[in-house]
């Protein structure tokens, strides 16, 4: 929210010379974060000029410039080159002379251009930071400045020396989306006197007013979508009347574009007091107006020209142009009006709507239609429930003042009744106990009264929250207000005494050890958002019945394109890979450790325990039962070169074995020995290049090369490899006491064997058979070569293994080593059909 200081000063006393930075600093004290400071960025000389004459000069590039003679109040006119064509002789314009500085630090100097020496610049509103119009320069007569002369200071004339402070409004402080709210907070911060612009007399409702019916038959959680509707009629407004320049300037300073008198006035009142309004063309309406929920298949073309399919929860403002039941939709209540009754350049009769809409209803409608508006931002945060008639009256007064001499004000409609602020009971010492400061009852009452609460009672206070603070509902909210007004800096910092620690759990140690091991392995840890869209499952090629397709959908996702929680870490890790690859980093090894969500059918609903007290045992059990399974996973992706080329070699590309080695490294880190087998069909991995990892028959991960179709669908480099591990399974399987292996001091005996097997026989099966047949003397067995060319028979391959033998109590003889080797080869032949290569 932007607050021009000149406007703010009308509602709260600002000391002379107060800067926007000083105001921002004071607002920070009461919890309003400074976003930016605007204005004050123009330094002179910036003056009024009169166009004496100009000569159009076509250029070779097809553009026509004007060589102008401009009177700027000096003895001699100045020659200035201007590319705009929207001004005429004798027009009053704004001229920036050499030495001036425009917003953004743009310095103006005399320079030669288009064959002339241009001694300054004729300015547009965009160049001065007054608006977005860059199609032409400012004509001061059109802006309402008729009594100025050449040479007058344009900085003061246009308010370019005025500053605007912009604050970030948190969701619970919706009342600060107005000058009224910010002025009130500045008063709290400094003690300056606050003048409420909403303290005006309003006329009573009249039975002759425009008929309005509140007909919400589908309230959400028992709350009506609209509980008050004020309608005011204003007739005979001059369609040629425009809003005054001072109002337009304030709208521009607040970041809004002036449009027309009716629209400008409603926007101005909304910014002033925080209550949105909407203006209808009265001649296009048919009584009665009916507020209701959308019917099936209803549509509305909104003011932005988009036809929207309406949802049964959308709250609508409708009428009945054919005299039947309400069938024409006029607007999405609290969000945006419809094109059918839009105020146009010929509108003379207006109906002003000032209604109170339910925040949840408006918020859901905006998100459903991807439609964010200034009105919706305020309604979804909560608008003053008692302000509708005041906002309408302020609007009517401005239309009467600036809408011409024939304006007539019609009868008043005021139906429904918005609820007042909440009534809260709270112990007088509760804020002090919560914050840890010894505040007296008088101090608590003083602060609550300052924010507009009505307080009664002694030891137990009964507090009626003000109508503009719908966020105050429980005692903790009031405690926060007392702390805020008394000053967060007054709360002492007390360092709690740390209890004796019990150390890390086994699961925590595993997580840290795995992260450290992968980092030492050369991978970089990343953190991705755990949100996915259904498209990733299609890109991964998951079968329709794959359990990984069953994902938990978020009620309020950050993005509608990613409304689900991930079911695998790999599903989000690939986004980090794509981002790095798109920026030229193709040799990657990245990993992530995080939770995935695997919902199961039939889980009970969580319920809504009362936040004012600790949930019961039954409520906690219900909450825990509703939480889906969230195992801890680790995933790693490798692309490009695993070993970079250099003077010592040509380098090596990452392949499936690197992904498998990373997975085995994780297993070794927690001291478990997995079983590795071939997995022919597990998306998103390539069939035949995917390893299945198990512990005691329980699956805990996959590793290998991603399927080419998956790589193409995701835009990853060719031959990308990956692994994903379920750390919960590893944590469960590990943690026991690991028996120390005795170290033999006797020499190692080496034997190498080459075995020929059919192509379909996994090397892991052959290795397992060798280990089983070699007996207790075998210390290790390792595959070090695979050969499948002549003279090996087609359809077969040669696997070379290094066998290492050692005895704990003696040096092995050649006969013992050969016997163990032969036993190993015999076992491999029996189990896999392996034949020793000659």
Buried (B, 14 or more C-beta within 10 A) or exposed (E): BBBBBBBBBEBBBBEEEBBBEBBBEBBBBBBBEBBEBBBBBBBBBBBBBBBBEBEEBEEEEEEEBBBBBBBBBEEEBBBBBBBBBEBEEEBBBBBBBBEBBBBEEEEBEBEEEEEBEBBBBBBBBBBBBBBEBEEBBBBBEEBEBEEBEBBBBBBEBBBBBBBBBBBEBEEBBBBBBBBBBBBBBBBBBBEBEBEBBBEEEBBEBEEEBBBBBBEBEEBBEEEBBBBBBBBBBBBBBBBEBBBBBEBBBBBBBBEBEBBBBBBBBBBBBBBBBBBBBBBBBBEBBEEBBBBBBBBEEBEBBBBEEEEBEBBEBBBBBBBBBEEEEBEBBBBBBBBBBBBBBBBEEEBBBBBBBBBBBBBBBBBBBBBBBEBEBBBBBBBBBBBBBBBBBBBBBBBBBBBBEBBBEEBEBBBBBBBBEBBEBBEBEBBBBBBBEBBEBEBEBEBBBBBBEBBBBBBEBEEEBEBBBBBBBBBBBEBBBBBBBBBBBBEEEEEEEEEEEEEEEEEEEEBEBBBEBBBEBBEEBEBEBBEBEBBBBBEBBEBBBBEEEBEBBBBBEEEEBEEEEBBBBBBBBBBBBBBBBBEBBEEEEEBBBBBBBBBBBBBEEEEEEEEEBEEEEEBEEEBEEBBEEEEBEBEBBBBBBBBBBBBEEEEEEEEEBBBBBBBBBBBBBBBEBBEBEBEBEBBEEBBBBBBEBBBBBBBEEEEBBBBBBBBEBBBEBBEBBEBBBBBBBBBBBBBBBBBEEEEEEEEBEEEEBEBEBBBBBEEEBBBBBBBBBBBBBBBEBBBEBEBEEEBBEEEBEEEBBBBBBBBBBBBEEEEBEEEBBBBBBBBBBBBBBEBBEBBBBE
